Amino acid sequence: MSRVGIRPIKIEEGISVTKDGDKVVVSSGNLKKEIDILPGIDVAINSDIVQVTRTKEDKQTASYHGLIARLISNAITDMKNGVKIVLEIVGTGYRAKVEGNKIVLSMGYSHDIDKEIPEGIKVEVKKNDIIIDGNDRREMGEFAANIREVRPPEVYKGKGIKFKDEIIKKKAGKAAQAVGGGA
């Protein structure tokens, strides 16, 4: 039995969770998120608790059990608290700015790179930080990964776009190796 899947999920105040056929709908005000219920999984919704159970005992259903439970739990938490992802720009001359519904990145290439900001996501640039704010963890993570992909941090000086809490292991480089281990 999945240890993650068997835990009951508490429905926060101000959040409504309903079952609509083969989907679970989590909503709060005008925000709404739908989660597909995969085959072999059953979702029971009581007054303030959501319980996810299995109807079959095969390997595939077992792997879906905890997944669906966490997707529902994350949707409830995200609706209540929101999600914030912070990217950090490291490097001289690297800049970002928001223009309308696009983020414009100047990353040392011969041209600026524009990325369309998805609907429901707010982006703000403060000094060397790109702050992505919204309620859909998956969509925001995908957008943040697309921004990071423009100039991923390199391993010698750490220049590029990285997540704020990401740790970049730096390599020593040729000069440092030649000094330390000469023959």
Secondary structure as UniProt FT lines:
FT   TURN            3..6
FT   STRAND          9..10
FT   TURN            13..14
FT   STRAND          16..20
FT   TURN            21..22
FT   STRAND          23..28
FT   TURN            29..30
FT   STRAND          31..36
FT   TURN            39..40
FT   STRAND          41..45
FT   STRAND          49..54
FT   HELIX           59..81
FT   STRAND          83..90
FT   TURN            92..93
FT   STRAND          95..99
FT   TURN            100..101
FT   STRAND          102..106
FT   STRAND          113..116
FT   TURN            119..120
FT   STRAND          122..126
FT   TURN            127..128
FT   STRAND          129..134
FT   HELIX           137..148
FT   TURN            149..150
FT   TURN            155..157
FT   STRAND          160..163
FT   TURN            164..165
FT   HELIX           174..180
//
